[in-house]
């Protein structure tokens, strides 16, 4: 990869993460406040992030080898899936639950799947789908306008999924795992 391609992809990752932060410029995409509620040991967090990065690179390479380049809608669904899985892994690690059972099967994206999380956490994730859809749409426009798509597929797509897992981990750190207010609102319980 050229130095220019490296810089383009660094800016791409930074832009995706920045778009997820709550702010005046991110009214429809921002949902992360950076107010940490759940803390893992830094080494644990680094290990999770490193494992997720490896998975994103493997998936991108497999898709490239099979000449299966997802379109914008498919990429958005895959992004949501990786975001949800990152939250699930964080939740399990935080609660001392075995994480080896968390798999990444792209076919699940296009079938029905449900993260292995309590219903109140699943409702919190469901309530962020609109933010993530807006984020992936705007991120796609950014990718088109800045030359990200000119870099190799396996690079930009793994970076796209890395944004999903990074914001998933950041979001999981903010969730009050005991809060049932969003689930109760959904169920119309006072």
N, C-alpha and C positions, 0 to 999 in steps of 0.2 A: 504494500500500500504506500502511496506517495504521502509526503508530509501534508499536502493540501487535503487529501482524503482523510487523514487522521484528524486534522483540525476541523473539517466539516462534521465528522462524526462526534467529536468532543462537544462541539456547539449544539449538535442535534440532541445528545443525551442531556446536556444542561438545560436546553430549551424545554424538553419534555418534562423534566423534573420541576423546573420553574413554573410551568403552566399548571401544575397540580397544586401549587401553593395558593392559599387564600389571599386575594389582593384585588384592588380595584380593577386591574387589567385582566383579571382572571375570573370574572363574575360567573361564567358558565362552566369553567373547567377547574377552578380552584376548590378543593375540599380538604386540603391538608394544612393544619395550623402550625405544625412543629412543636406542639405542646405535648411532651412525652408523659404518658400515663403508665406505660408498661416498659420496664427496662430489662434488657438481657445483658449479660456480661458482654463486653466489647468483642472478646474472642469468639463467643458464640455467634454474635451478629455477623462478624467477618466470615466465619465458616459458612453460615447460611447464605450470605451474599455470594461468596465464591462458588458454592455448589450450584446456586441458581444461575450464575453467569455461565458456568460450564454447561448446564442444561440448555440455556438459550442458544449457545453456540452449537451444540449438538443438533438441536431441532432445526436451526437455520441451515446447517450443513446437510442434514438429511433431506430437507425440502429441496435444496438446490440440486443434490444428487439425483433426486427423482423428478427434477424439472417441474416442480410444483410451486409456482410463485403465487401466493395468495393475493387476491385483489384487496381493495380498500376495506370493504365490508368484512371479508374473511379475516383480514389482518386485525381489524377492530375486535372481532370475536375472540381471536387468539390472544390479543392483548388483555381482554377482560379475564379470560381463563387463567393466564399467568399471574395477573394481579390477585385474583381470588386464591390461587394456589400459594402465593407468597404469604398472604394473610393466614391461610390455614397452617402453613409450616411454622410461622411465627407463633401463632396461638398454641400449637401443640408443644413447641419447644418451651414456651413460657410456662406451660402447665405440666411439663415433664412427661408428656405423652410421646410415645414412639413415633418418629416421623418417617421411618422407612416405608410405611404404608402409603405415603403420599406419592402418587405416580403422575407422570405427565404424558397423557395419551391424547394427541391432537384430535383424534376421532371424537373424543368426548365433547369437544368444542361444538360439533355439529349435531350431536345427540343431546339428550337431556343429561345433565350432570348436576350434582349438588355437592358443594364442599362439605367435608366431614367436620362441621362446626355446629355449635348450639344454634337453635332457631333465632335467638335474638341477634347473634352475630351475622347470620345469613341475611336477616332483614336489613341490618346496617349496610351490608355489601349490596343488596338489591337496591337500596335507596341511593347508591352512588353510581349506578349504571348510567344514568343520564350525564353525569359529570364526565365519566370515562368515555362515553360515546362522543361528547363534545370535544374532549381532549384529543382523542385519536383522530377525529375529523380535522381539527386545527393543526395537529401535528403532521398529518398527511399533507396538508397545504404547505406547511413549512418545509417538509421534505422535498416537495416538488419545486419550490422556489429557491432552494439553497444548494441544490446539486447533490443531496443525499442519495437520490436514486441513481446517480452516476457512479457511485462507489459499488463494489461487489455486493451482490444480494446477501450472501452469508454474513457480511459485515453489518450492513444497515439493518437487516432483519433481526439479527441477534441483539443489536443495540436497541431496536424498537422494543423487543421483549425485555431487555434489561431495564428499560425505563419502567415497564409494567411491574417488574418484580421489585425494583427500588421503591417505587411509590407504594406498592403493596406492603412492603416492610415498614416504611415510614408511617403509613396509615394504621397498620396493626399496633404500632407503638402508642398511638393516640386513643385507641378504642377503650372505653370502659367496658371490660368484658362482662360485668355484672349488670350493665344498664339494659333494661328491657323496654325503655320508653318508645323506641321506634317500632318494636314488635307490638307493643300494646296499642299504639296509634293505628297500626295496620289492622289489628284485630278489633279495633274500636272499643278497647277496654279503658275505662277511666282509672 
